Amino acid sequence: MALAVLAAVVYALDLVSKTIVVSTLEGREPVTVIGDVLRLRVIRNSGAAFSIGTGMTIVFTVIAVGVVIAILRTARQLRSLPWAVTLGLLLGGALGNLTDRLFRAPAPFQGHVVDWIEVFPVTRFPVFNVADSAIVCGGILAVLLAWRGYQIDGTRAGEEPAAEASGAVQESRPAQASETAHESQAAQAVRHSGDGERAPGETDDHEPAPGTVGGREREGRSHG
């Protein structure tokens, strides 16, 4: 749920912001927002994020489709909130730029991405958009989580998932119960065999031994 909500928010922000800047700023002079720090300038980018790999639009379109499919398949195993945030950022950003490549000019699957955020213009830092920012932030978080050992299933490196640990405990309990039952049956068998078989000369507690009367030894009638 966290992944889906965050991806939807990123996608909506990217789509709405691109629609606004295209209708109000495209074809005009850049708009300065904060001196030499931030200004708005609309450009069409045929490459990847930050204008990398221009002229390879179809290749990046196929890659974006693969990324979206991979994230959706991975989401079925997701049990970690930090990874949900990471994948939500990546999914929302990938869908935002993929929409441009599929539906914007000059042609389907070859559309140019709308970039409009320019920071530190003096440094000629590449112009980007909300989707690019989400992808970069998601990538940084993924590296940090992997470095700290956090797994998609909510465990850390070297730990067993909680479901497997509880399953192992449940499996050990029937085994212990079975062993106890076998030991009890063996003990009963030993007791039964001891009751049914008597050594030669052995008598029951309620029977007097040979040569005794009422449990006392017989006394001779005379001593010669």
BAFI-3210 file (N, C-alpha, C; in Angstrom, 3 decimals, decimal comma, padded with zeros to 6 digits):
// residues 224
n [1|2|3|4|5|6|7|8|9|10|11|12|13|14|15|16|17|18|19|20|21|22|23|24|25|26|27|28|29|30|31|32|33|34|35|36|37|38|39|40|41|42|43|44|45|46|47|48|49|50|51|52|53|54|55|56|57|58|59|60|61|62|63|64|65|66|67|68|69|70|71|72|73|74|75|76|77|78|79|80|81|82|83|84|85|86|87|88|89|90|91|92|93|94|95|96|97|98|99|100|101|102|103|104|105|106|107|108|109|110|111|112|113|114|115|116|117|118|119|120|121|122|123|124|125|126|127|128|129|130|131|132|133|134|135|136|137|138|139|140|141|142|143|144|145|146|147|148|149|150|151|152|153|154|155|156|157|158|159|160|161|162|163|164|165|166|167|168|169|170|171|172|173|174|175|176|177|178|179|180|181|182|183|184|185|186|187|188|189|190|191|192|193|194|195|196|197|198|199|200|201|202|203|204|205|206|207|208|209|210|211|212|213|214|215|216|217|218|219|220|221|222|223|224]
n.u [000,827|001,926|003,910|002,296|000,755|002,733|003,979|001,828|001,448|003,904|003,806|001,482|002,237|004,374|003,110|001,143|002,729|004,310|002,318|001,419|003,740|004,326|002,126|002,304|004,958|006,562|008,471|009,004|011,076|013,441|012,294|013,272|013,562|014,941|017,422|020,676|020,312|017,932|015,869|013,203|012,958|011,832|012,524|012,850|013,648|015,319|016,752|017,950|017,503|018,462|019,331|020,951|022,390|021,094|019,158|018,735|016,127|014,176|015,484|015,710|013,023|012,231|013,814|012,666|010,104|010,801|011,864|009,590|007,991|009,654|009,696|007,007|006,731|008,545|007,278|005,469|006,824|007,402|008,121|009,052|009,108|010,994|012,021|009,661|009,163|011,406|011,047|008,594|009,238|010,944|009,193|007,107|008,588|009,629|007,256|006,307|008,188|008,010|005,452|005,688|007,424|005,840|003,568|004,057|005,246|008,003|006,760|004,920|006,436|008,791|008,752|009,686|010,956|009,642|011,502|012,096|013,167|015,791|018,784|021,299|022,253|024,628|026,534|025,774|024,237|022,393|019,033|016,062|013,248|010,320|009,990|012,585|013,929|012,701|013,518|016,322|016,513|015,294|017,127|019,430|018,521|018,117|020,741|021,788|020,165|020,799|023,495|023,359|022,301|019,580|016,765|014,383|012,288|011,985|013,865|017,282|020,606|021,851|019,901|017,025|013,863|010,871|008,661|009,812|011,298|009,294|007,982|009,948|010,019|007,463|007,608|009,513|008,217|006,115|007,896|009,298|007,151|006,470|008,767|008,621|006,262|007,043|009,032|007,457|005,800|007,742|008,604|006,268|006,045|008,268|007,522|005,233|006,318|007,909|005,962|004,621|006,404|008,226|011,008|012,605|011,486|010,527|007,887|004,537|003,588|001,396|001,323|002,370|005,732|007,282|007,488|006,656|004,141|001,465|003,252|005,219|007,957|007,825|007,702|009,578|008,256|009,499|012,717|014,223]
n.v [-001,194|001,255|001,552|001,728|004,054|006,077|005,912|006,677|009,312|010,552|010,169|011,647|014,266|014,690|014,504|016,546|018,845|018,916|019,317|021,882|023,519|023,182|024,338|026,972|027,919|026,954|027,769|030,301|032,783|031,696|031,444|033,073|031,956|031,776|033,758|032,962|030,328|028,755|028,264|028,203|026,386|025,221|022,326|019,804|016,493|013,886|011,836|010,002|010,386|013,645|014,444|012,473|010,361|011,170|010,721|008,024|007,172|005,091|002,880|003,618|003,737|001,040|000,062|001,448|000,293|-002,332|-001,852|-000,985|-003,318|-005,086|-003,903|-004,122|-006,893|-007,479|-006,269|-008,066|-009,570|-007,811|-006,652|-004,612|-001,357|000,807|-000,129|-000,119|002,614|003,288|001,760|002,799|005,463|004,975|003,621|005,504|007,597|006,290|005,647|008,222|009,415|007,447|007,765|010,172|009,305|007,504|008,934|011,597|014,054|013,301|010,955|007,912|005,888|007,140|009,556|012,763|013,620|015,937|018,366|020,690|021,912|023,802|024,010|025,993|027,567|028,645|026,671|024,978|022,746|019,790|020,099|019,005|016,994|016,287|013,498|012,608|013,448|011,828|009,288|009,444|009,904|007,550|005,677|006,327|005,739|002,981|002,043|002,738|001,186|-001,398|-001,399|-001,223|-003,667|-004,241|-006,142|-007,000|-008,493|-007,632|-008,431|-008,421|-008,725|-011,968|-012,716|-014,807|-014,978|-014,082|-015,765|-018,197|-018,840|-019,188|-021,322|-023,289|-023,626|-024,614|-027,019|-028,358|-028,811|-030,854|-032,943|-033,256|-033,988|-036,410|-037,940|-038,053|-039,538|-042,006|-042,741|-043,057|-045,214|-047,223|-047,463|-048,393|-050,872|-052,189|-052,360|-053,992|-056,394|-057,101|-057,637|-059,861|-062,025|-064,153|-064,716|-067,967|-069,531|-067,182|-065,529|-064,279|-061,356|-061,931|-064,668|-067,308|-068,309|-071,427|-073,858|-072,310|-071,114|-069,123|-067,156|-067,591|-069,501|-073,099|-074,921|-077,512|-080,673|-082,084|-082,405|-084,685]
n.w [000,000|000,811|-001,139|-003,481|-002,981|-002,704|-005,221|-006,843|-005,982|-006,698|-009,481|-010,145|-009,342|-011,099|-013,629|-013,511|-013,050|-015,391|-017,310|-016,631|-016,914|-019,603|-020,848|-019,975|-019,890|-021,982|-024,816|-023,969|-022,290|-019,769|-016,378|-013,543|-010,281|-007,776|-007,675|-008,739|-008,256|-008,707|-011,488|-013,921|-016,845|-019,847|-021,607|-024,198|-023,810|-025,285|-024,281|-021,396|-017,831|-016,724|-019,236|-020,364|-022,775|-025,218|-028,159|-027,991|-027,580|-027,953|-026,869|-024,153|-023,578|-023,716|-021,637|-019,478|-019,424|-018,727|-016,163|-014,741|-014,830|-013,432|-010,868|-010,121|-009,981|-007,950|-005,839|-004,770|-002,909|-000,980|002,250|003,722|004,956|004,411|001,950|000,526|000,272|-001,266|-003,666|-004,395|-005,066|-007,258|-009,004|-009,436|-010,638|-012,917|-014,301|-014,808|-016,652|-018,594|-019,565|-020,988|-023,038|-024,377|-025,269|-026,031|-028,466|-030,699|-031,730|-030,972|-028,431|-028,936|-027,807|-026,476|-023,315|-020,950|-019,468|-016,821|-014,550|-013,409|-011,774|-010,223|-012,607|-013,621|-013,445|-015,411|-014,898|-015,649|-016,884|-015,254|-014,085|-012,000|-011,974|-012,616|-010,294|-008,360|-009,215|-008,897|-006,095|-005,179|-006,147|-004,644|-002,049|-002,347|-002,643|-000,113|001,606|000,751|001,414|004,199|004,729|004,654|003,704|001,074|002,137|004,718|006,574|007,822|006,493|007,029|008,790|009,429|007,767|009,563|009,211|008,377|010,635|012,618|011,451|011,657|014,418|014,888|013,493|015,012|017,416|016,976|016,406|018,824|020,448|019,270|019,786|022,587|022,886|021,761|023,615|025,903|025,147|024,891|027,545|028,774|027,495|028,555|031,284|031,108|030,122|032,279|034,182|033,168|032,874|034,995|036,979|037,631|040,616|041,607|043,200|043,449|045,343|046,990|047,371|049,430|049,991|049,003|051,600|053,666|055,890|055,803|055,423|057,291|058,364|058,526|061,560|062,966|064,284|066,216|067,729|067,264]
ca.u [000,000|002,829|004,516|001,301|000,379|003,847|004,138|000,739|001,704|005,010|003,330|000,547|003,004|005,142|002,209|000,521|003,747|004,667|001,194|001,374|004,879|004,228|001,092|002,568|006,343|007,274|008,646|009,261|012,357|013,448|011,771|014,148|012,834|015,867|018,701|021,481|020,137|016,831|015,007|012,359|013,209|011,262|013,211|012,423|014,815|015,135|017,600|017,554|017,471|019,516|019,760|021,994|022,082|020,139|019,166|018,475|014,817|013,518|016,195|015,315|011,616|012,209|014,383|011,678|009,066|011,378|011,980|008,242|007,584|010,481|009,252|005,701|006,939|009,235|006,362|004,753|007,634|007,792|007,720|009,892|008,649|012,008|012,060|008,419|009,401|012,388|010,432|007,543|009,885|011,418|008,054|006,456|009,440|009,693|005,978|006,195|008,951|007,523|004,262|006,168|007,996|004,780|002,473|004,431|005,890|007,500|006,045|004,792|007,650|009,942|008,439|010,717|010,550|009,616|012,321|011,794|013,807|017,214|019,432|022,641|022,431|026,006|027,290|025,199|023,713|021,306|017,652|015,392|011,839|009,963|010,258|014,029|014,291|012,242|014,373|017,630|016,349|015,059|018,382|020,310|017,978|018,368|022,150|021,961|019,521|021,610|024,742|023,056|021,878|018,128|016,248|013,024|011,320|011,938|014,963|018,603|021,522|022,223|018,743|016,020|012,538|010,087|007,793|010,594|011,671|008,132|007,735|010,909|009,601|006,284|008,022|010,264|007,310|005,604|008,976|009,545|006,007|006,564|009,818|008,116|005,296|007,793|009,673|006,423|005,406|008,827|008,592|005,132|006,370|009,198|006,783|004,373|007,140|008,356|004,849|004,159|007,421|008,848|012,193|012,364|011,484|009,955|006,455|003,826|003,625|000,290|001,445|003,479|006,822|007,295|008,109|006,173|002,706|001,066|004,404|006,204|008,574|007,269|008,548|009,608|007,474|010,403|014,145|014,839]
ca.v [000,000|002,415|001,659|002,186|005,444|006,967|005,926|007,479|010,727|011,011|010,202|012,764|015,518|014,829|014,749|017,864|019,890|018,992|019,913|023,315|024,257|023,149|025,291|028,349|028,364|026,469|028,792|031,598|032,914|031,055|032,226|032,965|031,808|032,161|034,259|032,040|028,992|028,002|028,883|027,283|026,465|024,016|021,734|018,441|015,621|012,589|010,849|009,529|011,438|014,660|014,576|011,499|009,420|011,690|009,990|006,608|007,217|003,781|002,021|003,999|003,364|-000,391|-000,090|001,927|-000,734|-003,426|-001,429|-000,987|-004,712|-005,665|-003,362|-004,699|-008,290|-007,470|-005,783|-009,189|-010,079|-006,654|-006,646|-003,593|000,000|001,578|-000,573|000,329|004,010|003,282|001,273|003,743|006,573|004,495|003,297|006,746|008,310|005,547|005,812|009,596|009,597|006,511|008,375|011,113|008,577|006,803|009,754|012,931|014,161|013,327|009,752|006,949|005,177|007,996|010,879|013,449|013,912|017,354|018,770|022,101|022,425|024,099|024,509|026,549|027,716|028,978|025,417|024,216|021,470|019,374|020,381|017,745|017,119|015,607|012,064|012,410|013,597|010,634|008,164|009,609|009,690|006,126|004,966|006,557|004,962|001,561|001,778|002,812|000,029|-002,581|-001,278|-001,512|-005,055|-004,404|-006,962|-006,709|-009,206|-007,047|-008,894|-007,888|-009,759|-012,908|-013,086|-015,602|-014,369|-014,488|-016,887|-019,429|-019,160|-019,746|-022,639|-024,225|-023,914|-025,469|-028,342|-029,004|-029,231|-032,200|-033,926|-033,506|-034,728|-037,781|-038,619|-038,313|-040,628|-043,238|-043,094|-043,533|-046,543|-048,145|-047,683|-049,254|-052,227|-052,776|-052,690|-055,136|-057,596|-057,431|-058,199|-061,129|-063,064|-064,179|-065,568|-069,211|-069,386|-065,902|-065,647|-063,023|-060,870|-062,452|-066,111|-067,643|-069,064|-072,831|-074,103|-071,351|-071,128|-067,752|-066,262|-067,924|-070,797|-074,174|-075,368|-078,974|-081,198|-082,492|-082,272|-085,988]
ca.w [000,000|000,853|-002,470|-004,451|-002,690|-003,026|-006,675|-007,413|-005,667|-007,555|-010,864|-010,284|-009,289|-012,336|-014,758|-013,371|-013,217|-016,813|-018,038|-016,340|-017,480|-021,070|-021,285|-019,553|-019,995|-023,164|-025,841|-023,348|-021,611|-018,448|-015,260|-012,388|-009,020|-006,708|-008,179|-009,527|-007,663|-009,303|-012,485|-014,672|-018,289|-020,447|-022,749|-024,528|-023,674|-025,944|-023,622|-020,075|-016,818|-016,806|-020,637|-020,670|-023,851|-026,189|-029,422|-027,728|-026,945|-027,970|-025,922|-022,804|-023,409|-023,401|-020,296|-018,515|-019,327|-017,943|-014,760|-014,163|-014,647|-012,362|-009,581|-009,814|-009,577|-006,659|-004,805|-004,157|-001,812|-000,174|003,655|004,359|004,669|003,676|000,555|-000,104|-000,112|-002,354|-004,895|-004,767|-005,781|-008,554|-009,866|-009,839|-011,593|-014,180|-014,994|-015,286|-017,886|-019,600|-020,172|-022,008|-024,175|-025,103|-025,797|-026,490|-029,784|-032,085|-032,128|-029,875|-028,031|-029,217|-027,286|-025,710|-021,943|-020,605|-018,322|-016,576|-013,336|-013,632|-010,561|-010,430|-014,068|-013,979|-013,553|-016,527|-014,413|-016,546|-016,514|-014,917|-013,701|-010,741|-012,136|-012,490|-008,880|-007,645|-009,605|-008,267|-004,650|-004,983|-006,368|-003,492|-000,935|-002,609|-002,333|001,342|002,230|000,451|002,169|005,602|004,845|004,714|002,617|000,623|002,972|006,056|007,411|007,513|006,023|008,060|009,581|008,748|007,825|010,729|008,859|008,365|012,010|013,298|010,876|012,222|015,789|014,835|013,066|016,087|018,478|016,719|016,493|020,237|020,968|018,763|020,534|023,936|022,788|021,569|024,880|026,808|024,711|025,216|028,992|029,084|027,043|029,530|032,487|030,833|030,016|033,623|034,932|032,610|032,968|036,334|037,062|038,371|042,074|042,016|043,467|043,635|046,725|047,791|047,534|050,355|049,377|049,414|052,908|054,658|056,131|056,177|055,365|058,315|058,145|059,359|062,676|063,113|065,413|067,304|067,406|067,483]
c.u [000,873|003,474|003,527|000,946|001,494|004,071|003,063|000,959|002,810|004,543|002,403|001,287|003,777|004,236|001,601|001,533|004,159|003,557|001,166|002,507|004,833|003,235|001,432|003,989|007,047|007,291|008,916|010,651|012,299|012,977|012,662|013,317|013,700|017,211|019,421|021,368|019,086|016,080|014,275|012,578|012,773|012,098|012,622|013,659|014,515|015,949|017,039|017,524|018,682|020,143|020,903|021,526|021,027|020,274|018,912|017,109|014,166|014,168|015,765|013,836|011,495|012,752|013,374|010,549|009,565|011,492|010,619|007,784|008,356|010,029|007,916|005,831|007,608|008,289|005,615|005,514|007,974|007,229|008,478|009,396|009,712|012,112|010,785|008,550|010,347|011,752|009,282|008,096|010,329|010,258|007,349|007,269|009,507|008,405|005,812|006,934|008,491|006,285|004,652|006,667|006,918|003,834|002,874|005,112|007,374|006,690|005,908|006,072|008,922|009,719|009,568|010,159|010,628|010,439|012,130|012,445|015,298|017,799|020,867|022,951|023,867|026,829|026,835|024,772|022,515|019,926|016,940|013,945|011,576|010,273|011,746|014,470|013,897|013,128|015,731|017,541|016,110|016,319|019,350|019,831|018,239|019,804|022,372|021,352|020,312|022,908|024,534|022,516|020,387|017,637|014,814|011,987|011,288|013,029|016,239|019,517|021,956|021,075|017,791|014,687|011,742|009,213|008,561|010,966|010,505|007,793|008,675|010,521|008,410|006,644|008,755|009,342|006,680|006,675|009,263|008,402|006,058|007,621|009,349|007,136|006,005|008,460|008,654|005,978|006,476|008,842|007,448|005,408|007,297|008,459|005,901|005,175|007,639|007,240|004,473|005,148|008,108|010,037|011,881|012,466|010,869|008,461|005,851|003,860|002,564|000,350|002,601|004,508|006,771|008,022|007,670|004,687|002,321|002,236|005,424|006,768|007,955|008,258|008,497|008,839|008,405|011,830|014,851|014,458]
c.v [001,260|002,636|002,252|003,656|006,399|007,056|006,781|008,972|011,283|011,153|011,396|014,105|015,746|015,194|016,145|018,978|020,025|019,653|021,422|024,053|024,249|024,201|026,738|028,837|027,943|027,553|030,170|031,608|032,238|032,010|032,000|032,941|032,253|032,506|033,295|030,602|028,180|028,854|027,814|027,494|025,147|023,582|020,347|017,555|014,264|011,487|010,407|010,706|012,355|014,714|013,634|010,598|009,917|010,937|008,503|006,449|005,847|002,844|002,338|003,701|001,898|-000,644|000,339|000,916|-001,909|-003,089|-001,475|-002,413|-005,354|-005,179|-003,978|-006,155|-008,378|-007,084|-006,913|-009,760|-008,990|-006,757|-005,566|-002,207|000,838|001,172|-000,192|001,780|004,077|002,877|002,165|004,936|006,147|004,234|004,561|007,529|007,624|005,698|007,225|009,823|008,651|007,065|009,364|010,374|007,884|007,746|011,139|012,870|013,793|012,102|008,824|006,138|005,977|009,410|011,446|013,842|015,419|017,580|020,259|022,688|022,604|024,704|024,931|026,679|027,986|027,714|024,555|022,809|021,069|019,720|019,045|018,017|016,358|014,113|011,760|012,483|012,358|009,437|008,251|009,356|008,212|005,304|005,120|005,752|003,468|001,184|001,773|001,597|-001,247|-002,562|-001,611|-002,928|-005,273|-005,142|-006,567|-007,313|-008,714|-007,501|-008,153|-009,038|-010,635|-013,336|-013,924|-014,871|-014,924|-015,694|-018,194|-019,834|-019,764|-021,114|-023,680|-024,603|-024,853|-026,880|-029,081|-029,503|-030,593|-033,266|-034,280|-034,315|-036,178|-038,568|-038,978|-039,483|-041,959|-043,691|-043,647|-044,944|-047,572|-048,462|-048,597|-050,691|-052,921|-053,195|-053,910|-056,421|-058,026|-058,050|-059,588|-062,245|-062,982|-065,112|-066,825|-068,976|-068,104|-066,070|-064,272|-062,618|-061,503|-063,963|-066,409|-068,482|-070,499|-072,982|-073,145|-071,512|-069,748|-066,830|-066,556|-069,306|-071,826|-074,570|-076,904|-079,441|-081,601|-082,354|-083,601|-086,418]
c.w [000,000|-000,510|-003,464|-004,235|-003,089|-004,528|-007,340|-007,177|-006,570|-009,003|-011,096|-010,267|-010,585|-013,504|-014,696|-013,608|-014,682|-017,630|-017,845|-017,034|-019,011|-021,553|-020,952|-019,836|-021,280|-024,248|-025,285|-022,729|-020,241|-017,355|-014,049|-011,109|-007,847|-007,344|-009,107|-009,007|-008,404|-010,320|-013,284|-016,164|-018,919|-021,637|-023,005|-024,593|-024,310|-025,284|-022,294|-019,109|-016,957|-018,200|-021,001|-021,806|-024,813|-027,508|-029,235|-027,057|-026,863|-026,953|-024,497|-022,543|-023,023|-021,992|-019,235|-018,332|-018,488|-016,470|-014,071|-013,884|-013,493|-010,991|-009,176|-009,371|-008,208|-005,527|-004,120|-002,970|-000,793|001,239|004,429|003,960|003,968|002,212|-000,184|-000,569|-001,308|-003,675|-005,348|-005,526|-007,181|-009,516|-010,349|-010,850|-012,941|-014,978|-015,553|-016,589|-018,992|-020,297|-021,253|-023,241|-025,010|-025,830|-026,304|-027,856|-029,636|-032,495|-030,923|-029,692|-028,338|-028,686|-026,441|-024,339|-021,681|-019,345|-018,094|-015,321|-013,604|-012,359|-010,896|-011,931|-014,487|-014,198|-014,724|-016,093|-015,266|-015,993|-016,267|-014,547|-012,402|-010,829|-011,996|-011,032|-008,090|-007,960|-008,919|-006,756|-004,346|-005,169|-005,201|-002,282|-001,118|-002,268|-000,827|002,039|001,981|001,251|003,644|005,800|004,942|003,470|002,273|001,567|004,409|006,988|007,046|007,138|007,191|008,950|008,741|008,815|009,001|010,424|008,895|009,785|012,762|012,765|011,436|013,645|015,792|014,413|014,180|017,190|018,191|016,822|017,940|020,846|020,528|019,514|021,940|023,927|022,621|022,864|025,872|026,454|025,062|026,710|029,394|028,682|028,023|030,785|032,288|030,759|031,390|034,449|034,454|032,749|034,321|036,306|037,845|039,867|042,557|042,182|043,582|045,099|047,597|047,988|048,471|049,651|049,854|050,744|053,957|054,800|056,619|056,222|056,396|058,038|059,076|060,441|062,761|064,342|066,576|066,844|067,668|068,834]
res [m|a|l|a|v|l|a|a|v|v|y|a|l|d|l|v|s|k|t|i|v|v|s|t|l|e|g|r|e|p|v|t|v|i|g|d|v|l|r|l|r|v|i|r|n|s|g|a|a|f|s|i|g|t|g|m|t|i|v|f|t|v|i|a|v|g|v|v|i|a|i|l|r|t|a|r|q|l|r|s|l|p|w|a|v|t|l|g|l|l|l|g|g|a|l|g|n|l|t|d|r|l|f|r|a|p|a|p|f|q|g|h|v|v|d|w|i|e|v|f|p|v|t|r|f|p|v|f|n|v|a|d|s|a|i|v|c|g|g|i|l|a|v|l|l|a|w|r|g|y|q|i|d|g|t|r|a|g|e|e|p|a|a|e|a|s|g|a|v|q|e|s|r|p|a|q|a|s|e|t|a|h|e|s|q|a|a|q|a|v|r|h|s|g|d|g|e|r|a|p|g|e|t|d|d|h|e|p|a|p|g|t|v|g|g|r|e|r|e|g|r|s|h|g]
***
